[in-house]
Amino acid sequence: MRALISVSDKTGVVEFAKELQKLGIEIISTGGTHKALEAAGISVTGVSEITGFPECLDGRVKTLHPKIHGGLLAMRSNPHHMKQLADLGIEPIDIVAVNLYPFKQTILKDTVTREEAIENIDIGGPTMLRSAAKNYQDVAVVVDPTDYDKVIEELRAANEVSLDTKFYLCSKVFEHTAHYDALISSYMKKERKDESMSETITLTYEKVQDMRYGENPHQKAAFYKEVAANRGLLSSALQLHGKELSFNNINDTNGALELLKEFQEPAAVACKHSNPCGVGTAENIYDAYMKAFNADPTSIFGGIVVFNREVDEKTAEEINKIFVEIIVAPSYSEEALKILEKKKNIRLLVLENILQRQAENSYDLKKVAGGLLVQTIDSKLFPDDEKIEEIKTVTKKQPSEQEKKDMLMAWKIVKHTKSNAIVIVKGGQSVGIGPGQVNRIWACRQAIEHGIEFLGKESLKGASLASDAFFPFPDCVEEAAKAGITAIIQPGGSLKDDESIKECDKNNMSMLFTGMRHFKH
């Protein structure tokens, strides 16, 4: 038997080769792997000795030769194949251990050049892997060092690797090469600054963890991360304390973080089932948290709270008065950690660069049965990055400075609330959130009812309201006026916009049209 070993990741390769040698298997190798095995006292035959042709082009051409690929692809059960091998002086290769040039590690370097990235695109390695995997019935091909022991155990026991194991190893090869090629194509697309939707799409992610279950206990699930994800995203968070995150935990926390990134001032966002239930901004993180808590003290129970400033002792003491599933912050004071860690099951995550956003051309993916919907993320707040002061006022009454601040905050929140959505804000605090309703008037009434329930009717007087899409009828304006709301921000664009504007003017309310909607389904 002969084994060909050529690896970039040399984890365990010396031990693997030694065990193969003990079993009487001849070892063929190339380049750096050849040197490493020889240095360990292992008898190795160089590829050039097999091919009769020297490595050339700075090592770009080593194994691309019939004496290698013939030995890999010949079907042992096919007499014609075996006769050809004999006639051509080619010997079969029975085991292949190959892993590829470190393309991923190369492109993740901050200073990488295009030339360096391209030089780390492996050619011979994937070709050998594919040849060996195609002929899996006769060749055991190992791409993952964690499989070395399995191969050795079976060789010791039966002097061969079982067909089931060979097929398992074969499937891992094609997963690996597909991942490798997808990384390369993704890198090339970014280098071309190509923002078009391609005719085909191949995405690649790496598993972070298996999950106990998905949305429900009968569903299987895992969490995968983008290979080159920006810092500051949930996939980069470090868990300090508590149970393993669940599928729903991760989904809900991501929604909370995306909303948090809209705020530069100290802010706290409480989230439940992917919808914000309380948002507060203030001069300090404690006051921001208290605003978020008081906005809906019922829904925050068992929810997720994220902060864009360090959690201090005073804030931690307040948090510990209730049960929350997860806290995410850029840091925690030593005293805060001691307080929060008293609860065994609370998950504490630290996320540096917590305000860093996804790249604007990042994709948002939604799986549908038999297909995939792909869109760029909703990265803007207003068209052309306008400011609140530049947004068109369509009513006779101009909004006050405080109303503008509250409208801006409400607009940020409604952008991250499931449609149909209405959000009411006053004084840096969400006072009513109506998410995910099948019509807009229900969302409006729900937001008003929540504000009255938790903060009292007075809290809505002088408040500002945001709608994620236009008002098809003036009924939401009518409801808002009854509640004492004095300012509204919405996209505009309805055939009946004039009716909503007239209703605002009738009630001495100001209304802004953004010209941009923020549906979230």
ZADOTI-392321 format. One record per residue (C-alpha): residue in one letter; y, x, z. Coordinates in steps of 0.001 Angstrom, whole numbers, plus 500000, padded with zeros to 6 digits. Example, Ala and Ser with C-alpha at 12.3 -4.5 7.8 and 13.67 -1.06 7.14 Angstrom:
REM ZADOTI-392321
REC|res|north|east|up
REC|A|495500|512300|507800;
REC|S|498940|513670|507140;
//
This chain:
REM ZADOTI-392321
REC|res|north|east|up
REC|M|500000|500000|500000;
REC|R|503577|501085|499350;
REC|A|506815|500038|501013;
REC|L|510327|500490|499636;
REC|I|513029|500755|502318;
REC|S|516754|500893|501509;
REC|V|519126|499459|504112;
REC|S|522798|499553|505025;
REC|D|522112|498070|508473;
REC|K|519707|500587|509944;
REC|T|518958|498598|513097;
REC|G|515266|499123|513905;
REC|V|514473|500696|510546;
REC|V|513139|503991|511923;
REC|E|510760|502186|514282;
REC|F|509666|499884|511441;
REC|A|508966|502816|509117;
REC|K|507016|504664|511813;
REC|E|504762|501653|512324;
REC|L|504201|501329|508586;
REC|Q|503317|504996|508387;
REC|K|500786|504597|511220;
REC|L|499144|501893|509098;
REC|G|498792|504326|506201;
REC|I|501508|502747|504064;
REC|E|503436|505063|501736;
REC|I|507205|504819|502148;
REC|I|509729|505058|499329;
REC|S|513427|505254|500074;
REC|T|516914|506054|498794;
REC|G|520137|507740|499835;
REC|G|521205|507392|503446;
REC|T|518050|505562|504464;
REC|H|515916|508384|503036;
REC|K|517879|510923|505096;
REC|A|517640|508837|508294;
REC|L|513865|508429|507957;
REC|E|513305|512097|507142;
REC|A|515427|513109|510123;
REC|A|513122|510985|512304;
REC|G|510104|512938|511056;
REC|I|508811|510228|508708;
REC|S|507218|511240|505422;
REC|V|509297|509654|502653;
REC|T|509091|509657|498860;
REC|G|512464|509538|497105;
REC|V|513069|506881|494480;
REC|S|513938|509581|491957;
REC|E|510432|511006|492397;
REC|I|509013|507595|491483;
REC|T|511295|506905|488516;
REC|G|511546|510452|487223;
REC|F|515262|509823|486877;
REC|P|518021|511072|489187;
REC|E|520383|508785|491085;
REC|C|523654|508721|489159;
REC|L|527176|507311|488973;
REC|D|527872|508104|492637;
REC|G|524739|506230|493639;
REC|R|525578|503098|491650;
REC|V|522303|503479|489736;
REC|K|519234|504288|491823;
REC|T|516596|501573|491776;
REC|L|517398|499786|488505;
REC|H|514310|501104|486749;
REC|P|511038|499644|485365;
REC|K|508962|501794|487714;
REC|I|510617|499983|490620;
REC|H|510964|496466|489256;
REC|G|507640|496569|487429;
REC|G|506015|497453|490739;
REC|L|507779|494504|492385;
REC|L|507354|491813|489732;
REC|A|503794|492405|488550;
REC|M|501553|489494|489581;
REC|R|498391|490972|491074;
REC|S|496346|487941|489965;
REC|N|497398|488391|486338;
REC|P|495058|490877|484553;
REC|H|497565|491371|481741;
REC|H|500277|492383|484222;
REC|M|497965|494808|486003;
REC|K|496798|496379|482724;
REC|Q|500410|496915|481709;
REC|L|501135|498629|485007;
REC|A|498172|500935|484449;
REC|D|499202|501684|480860;
REC|L|502786|502444|481891;
REC|G|501878|504466|484965;
REC|I|503553|502046|487363;
REC|E|502196|501507|490865;
REC|P|502694|498204|492738;
REC|I|505150|497976|495638;
REC|D|503855|495678|498383;
REC|I|506625|495629|501002;
REC|V|510396|495725|500548;
REC|A|512925|496135|503348;
REC|V|516445|495901|501947;
REC|N|519799|494772|503265;
REC|L|523026|495014|501385;
REC|Y|526254|496975|501254;
REC|P|528580|495686|504002;
REC|F|530832|493578|501776;
REC|K|531708|491151|504577;
REC|Q|532652|493894|507023;
REC|T|534722|495550|504305;
REC|I|536834|492510|503374;
REC|L|537439|491661|507040;
REC|K|539360|494918|507507;
REC|D|543103|494357|507588;
REC|T|543785|497341|505319;
REC|V|541089|496725|502690;
REC|T|542038|497329|499070;
REC|R|540582|495502|496078;
REC|E|538995|498748|494876;
REC|E|537293|499292|498243;
REC|A|536008|495714|498304;
REC|I|534576|495945|494790;
REC|E|532926|499278|495538;
REC|N|531055|497515|498342;
REC|I|529509|494942|496020;
REC|D|525806|495766|496003;
REC|I|523996|495613|492654;
REC|G|520613|497276|493087;
REC|G|519951|495731|496498;
REC|P|520202|492050|495465;
REC|T|518234|492820|492311;
REC|M|515365|494316|494300;
REC|L|515473|491461|496778;
REC|R|515326|488840|494035;
REC|S|512503|490625|492210;
REC|A|510427|490946|495365;
REC|A|511164|487378|496506;
REC|K|510270|485920|493110;
REC|N|506861|487592|493469;
REC|Y|506480|486582|497122;
REC|Q|502745|485897|496732;
REC|D|502226|489656|496394;
REC|V|505278|491230|498022;
REC|A|506548|490872|501587;
REC|V|510325|491223|501434;
REC|V|512358|491699|504605;
REC|V|516126|491237|504589;
REC|D|516605|490606|508312;
REC|P|515742|493388|510835;
REC|T|514621|490750|513345;
REC|D|511619|490100|511082;
REC|Y|510297|493687|511211;
REC|D|508098|492995|514242;
REC|K|506547|489908|512657;
REC|V|505537|491885|509564;
REC|I|504067|494727|511618;
REC|E|502093|492342|513844;
REC|E|500465|490648|510856;
REC|L|499706|493961|509151;
REC|R|498027|495230|512304;
REC|A|495999|492055|512692;
REC|A|494843|491499|509101;
REC|N|496048|494462|507046;
REC|E|498261|492040|505128;
REC|V|501179|489667|505575;
REC|S|500180|486002|505394;
REC|L|501276|483854|502477;
REC|D|503196|481510|504827;
REC|T|505144|484429|506262;
REC|K|505831|485827|502798;
REC|F|507235|482488|501682;
REC|Y|509362|482284|504859;
REC|L|510701|485790|504129;
REC|C|511294|484837|500492;
REC|S|513406|481828|501468;
REC|K|515522|484014|503770;
REC|V|516184|486362|500873;
REC|F|517674|483667|498686;
REC|E|519749|482317|501586;
REC|H|521029|485844|502119;
REC|T|521858|486612|498486;
REC|A|523498|483204|498022;
REC|H|525677|483880|501072;
REC|Y|526506|487353|499758;
REC|D|527477|486099|496299;
REC|A|529529|483246|497764;
REC|L|531517|485753|499841;
REC|I|532241|487766|496721;
REC|S|533310|484778|494629;
REC|S|535510|483491|497470;
REC|Y|537149|486899|497800;
REC|M|537777|487054|494044;
REC|K|539362|483594|494035;
REC|K|541718|484589|496861;
REC|E|542594|487835|495092;
REC|R|543559|485848|491975;
REC|K|545575|483516|494215;
REC|D|543797|480683|492441;
REC|E|544567|477361|494127;
REC|S|542844|475184|491523;
REC|M|539818|473037|492296;
REC|S|536939|474902|490635;
REC|E|534411|473249|488341;
REC|T|531729|474224|490853;
REC|I|532104|475077|494516;
REC|T|529895|477281|496654;
REC|L|530887|477570|500301;
REC|T|529364|479868|502875;
REC|Y|529437|479702|506659;
REC|E|527629|481570|509422;
REC|K|525925|479870|512341;
REC|V|527681|480180|515691;
REC|Q|525165|478140|517665;
REC|D|522538|475454|517536;
REC|M|523536|472311|519383;
REC|R|521407|470153|521611;
REC|Y|522150|467251|519263;
REC|G|524817|465815|516981;
REC|E|527065|462819|517505;
REC|N|524039|461057|519013;
REC|P|520920|462419|520724;
REC|H|518633|461629|517782;
REC|Q|520666|463778|515350;
REC|K|520127|467508|514839;
REC|A|523238|469703|514683;
REC|A|524626|473230|514569;
REC|F|528081|474808|514533;
REC|Y|528991|477158|511682;
REC|K|532141|479206|511197;
REC|E|533991|480516|508182;
REC|V|533373|484208|507629;
REC|A|537038|485161|507452;
REC|A|538574|482391|509566;
REC|N|542102|482977|510842;
REC|R|542599|484003|514424;
REC|G|543829|481165|516603;
REC|L|541273|478651|515329;
REC|L|538626|477001|517482;
REC|S|535819|479092|515981;
REC|S|537512|482160|517528;
REC|A|537799|480725|521049;
REC|L|536070|482440|523968;
REC|Q|534340|480214|526524;
REC|L|534954|481406|530083;
REC|H|533130|478747|532079;
REC|G|531022|475619|531886;
REC|K|528233|474082|529857;
REC|E|527646|474745|526183;
REC|L|529968|472824|523875;
REC|S|528486|469781|522164;
REC|F|528994|468535|518599;
REC|N|531514|465923|519760;
REC|N|533260|468439|522036;
REC|I|533929|470754|519116;
REC|N|535057|467989|516779;
REC|D|537418|466455|519338;
REC|T|538810|469797|520514;
REC|N|539593|470816|516961;
REC|G|541697|467680|516500;
REC|A|543603|468355|519704;
REC|L|544310|471954|518691;
REC|E|545556|470985|515243;
REC|L|548137|468698|516863;
REC|L|549077|471316|519467;
REC|K|549964|473762|516684;
REC|E|552862|471488|515670;
REC|F|554757|472408|518860;
REC|Q|556607|475625|519681;
REC|E|557979|474388|523023;
REC|P|555641|474081|526063;
REC|A|553230|471279|525197;
REC|A|550081|469603|526462;
REC|V|547841|467437|524298;
REC|A|545146|465174|525721;
REC|C|542571|463951|523247;
REC|K|539675|461486|523245;
REC|H|537303|460796|520337;
REC|S|539425|462870|517935;
REC|N|542600|460905|518689;
REC|P|545482|461999|520912;
REC|C|545771|459821|524011;
REC|G|548676|461602|525697;
REC|V|551163|464244|524557;
REC|G|553935|465841|526568;
REC|T|556561|468505|525949;
REC|A|558848|469962|528600;
REC|E|560537|473097|529886;
REC|N|557309|474212|531536;
REC|I|553598|473544|531110;
REC|Y|553192|471637|534374;
REC|D|555774|469013|533419;
REC|A|554314|468828|529923;
REC|Y|550864|468131|531395;
REC|M|552176|465453|533745;
REC|K|553825|463669|530824;
REC|A|550583|463819|528834;
REC|F|548574|462562|531810;
REC|N|550925|459711|532712;
REC|A|551045|458535|529098;
REC|D|547449|457304|529446;
REC|P|545721|458192|532749;
REC|T|542725|456056|531789;
REC|S|541804|457658|528454;
REC|I|542361|461245|529565;
REC|F|539426|460849|531969;
REC|G|536489|462677|530381;
REC|G|538748|463919|527600;
REC|I|540038|467226|526322;
REC|V|543333|468879|527239;
REC|V|544860|471762|525308;
REC|F|547923|473828|526194;
REC|N|550129|476245|524271;
REC|R|551159|478167|527391;
REC|E|549259|479800|530234;
REC|V|547731|477341|532700;
REC|D|549160|478098|536131;
REC|E|547969|477280|539641;
REC|K|550113|474137|540015;
REC|T|548873|472683|536715;
REC|A|545256|473553|537525;
REC|E|545490|471683|540824;
REC|E|546652|468548|539001;
REC|I|543955|468835|536358;
REC|N|541277|469137|539030;
REC|K|542201|465742|540453;
REC|I|540395|464101|537534;
REC|F|537374|464835|535362;
REC|V|538093|466453|532001;
REC|E|535462|467851|529655;
REC|I|537342|470784|528159;
REC|I|540516|472803|528646;
REC|V|541801|475226|526018;
REC|A|544752|477529|526621;
REC|P|545988|480948|525497;
REC|S|545438|482216|529056;
REC|Y|544934|481187|532678;
REC|S|546428|482660|535810;
REC|E|543904|484158|538212;
REC|E|544613|481386|540729;
REC|A|544233|478669|538081;
REC|L|540814|479998|537049;
REC|K|539584|479994|540641;
REC|I|540640|476361|541028;
REC|L|539206|475135|537734;
REC|E|535903|477007|538075;
REC|K|535119|475024|541227;
REC|K|533919|472282|538882;
REC|K|530583|473369|537457;
REC|N|530582|471427|534214;
REC|I|534158|471769|532985;
REC|R|534372|473926|529858;
REC|L|537189|476464|529974;
REC|L|538128|478122|526701;
REC|V|540696|480807|526057;
REC|L|542201|481022|522570;
REC|E|544625|483781|521764;
REC|N|547101|483160|518935;
REC|I|546683|479473|519728;
REC|L|549653|478469|517566;
REC|Q|548398|480278|514463;
REC|R|547581|477803|511703;
REC|Q|545055|477714|508930;
REC|A|546171|479169|505616;
REC|E|547954|476483|503570;
REC|N|545357|476632|500795;
REC|S|542439|476114|503195;
REC|Y|540051|473305|502363;
REC|D|539398|470109|504280;
REC|L|535855|468916|503553;
REC|K|534365|465459|503938;
REC|K|530680|464931|503208;
REC|V|529703|461690|501532;
REC|A|526224|460617|500551;
REC|G|525310|462631|497478;
REC|G|528615|464459|497253;
REC|L|531489|466310|498856;
REC|L|535198|465466|498963;
REC|V|537387|468550|498940;
REC|Q|541131|468713|499502;
REC|T|543662|471218|500748;
REC|I|544651|470715|504369;
REC|D|547637|468570|505321;
REC|S|549756|471603|506150;
REC|K|553282|470181|505896;
REC|L|555221|467913|508202;
REC|F|557981|466910|505760;
REC|P|558328|467393|501978;
REC|D|559473|470862|500944;
REC|D|559585|471908|504608;
REC|E|562698|469839|505261;
REC|K|564023|469444|508795;
REC|I|564487|466161|510640;
REC|E|568244|466419|510037;
REC|E|567623|466374|506287;
REC|I|565446|463272|506256;
REC|K|567053|460223|504675;
REC|T|568494|457552|506981;
REC|V|568155|454196|505214;
REC|T|569832|451958|507845;
REC|K|573438|451393|508830;
REC|K|572828|452897|512255;
REC|Q|572401|456672|512368;
REC|P|569900|458008|514940;
REC|S|571218|459846|517990;
REC|E|570202|463462|518675;
REC|Q|567691|462302|521299;
REC|E|566228|459740|518921;
REC|K|565829|462467|516292;
REC|K|563967|464651|518786;
REC|D|561710|461777|519729;
REC|M|561165|460746|516111;
REC|L|560188|464326|515244;
REC|M|557674|464434|518068;
REC|A|556281|461013|517150;
REC|W|555951|462135|513522;
REC|K|553991|465218|514587;
REC|I|551624|463119|516678;
REC|V|551088|460366|514119;
REC|K|550152|463000|511524;
REC|H|547091|463844|513655;
REC|T|546162|460283|514661;
REC|K|543530|458287|512775;
REC|S|544944|455722|510325;
REC|N|546271|453133|510560;
REC|A|548388|454810|513213;
REC|I|551549|454055|515180;
REC|V|552998|456427|517796;
REC|I|555871|455753|520191;
REC|V|557733|458621|521932;
REC|K|560530|458803|524444;
REC|G|561984|461845|526145;
REC|G|559308|464299|525063;
REC|Q|556427|462022|526044;
REC|S|554092|459839|524024;
REC|V|554494|456387|525536;
REC|G|552167|454505|523216;
REC|I|549536|455468|520621;
REC|G|547797|452947|518375;
REC|P|545075|454715|516355;
REC|G|542511|453733|513751;
REC|Q|543263|450074|513246;
REC|V|542392|448117|510109;
REC|N|545957|446851|509778;
REC|R|549286|448303|510779;
REC|I|550525|445445|512933;
REC|W|547489|445787|515207;
REC|A|548187|449496|515568;
REC|C|551816|448696|516399;
REC|R|550928|446085|518999;
REC|Q|548331|448373|520550;
REC|A|550838|451200|520925;
REC|I|553383|448852|522521;
REC|E|550802|447349|524866;
REC|H|549641|450818|525990;
REC|G|553210|451875|526697;
REC|I|553865|448790|528813;
REC|E|550513|449084|530637;
REC|F|550904|452694|531749;
REC|L|554640|453310|531877;
REC|G|556203|449869|532121;
REC|K|558345|447899|529706;
REC|E|561433|449958|530491;
REC|S|559729|453027|529003;
REC|L|559989|451534|525525;
REC|K|563709|450836|525650;
REC|G|565447|453409|523501;
REC|A|562108|454880|522340;
REC|S|561288|456059|518813;
REC|L|558347|454924|516700;
REC|A|556467|456687|513893;
REC|S|554130|455167|511318;
REC|D|551782|457363|509285;
REC|A|552288|455194|506175;
REC|F|554826|452668|504964;
REC|F|555271|449155|506373;
REC|P|553931|446588|503877;
REC|F|555811|443887|505800;
REC|P|558674|443864|508334;
REC|D|556376|442614|511122;
REC|C|556057|446045|512790;
REC|V|559837|446373|512907;
REC|E|560053|442929|514495;
REC|E|557520|443902|517190;
REC|A|559302|447211|517808;
REC|A|562657|445473|518209;
REC|K|561227|443022|520755;
REC|A|559940|445982|522804;
REC|G|563342|447682|522855;
REC|I|562478|450510|520420;
REC|T|565645|451738|518698;
REC|A|564510|454247|516054;
REC|I|561716|454344|513474;
REC|I|560433|457084|511192;
REC|Q|558090|456245|508323;
REC|P|557313|457387|504758;
REC|G|558882|454443|502920;
REC|G|557682|453423|499487;
REC|S|556681|449788|500059;
REC|L|557727|447059|497659;
REC|K|559179|445325|500714;
REC|D|561075|448296|502167;
REC|D|564293|446294|501939;
REC|E|562909|443672|504325;
REC|S|562087|446340|506938;
REC|I|565534|447909|506524;
REC|K|567247|444515|506932;
REC|E|565231|443859|510091;
REC|C|566357|447212|511498;
REC|D|569988|446501|510665;
REC|K|569671|443061|512241;
REC|N|568512|444666|515509;
REC|N|570860|447676|515410;
REC|M|567941|450115|514880;
REC|S|567918|453318|512857;
REC|M|565183|454071|510328;
REC|L|564317|457298|508499;
REC|F|562230|457587|505321;
REC|T|560333|460884|505037;
REC|G|558918|460366|501554;
REC|M|555619|461777|502807;
REC|R|552695|459924|504340;
REC|H|550017|461353|506649;
REC|F|546841|459313|506318;
REC|K|543987|460703|508394;
REC|H|540570|459133|507885;
//
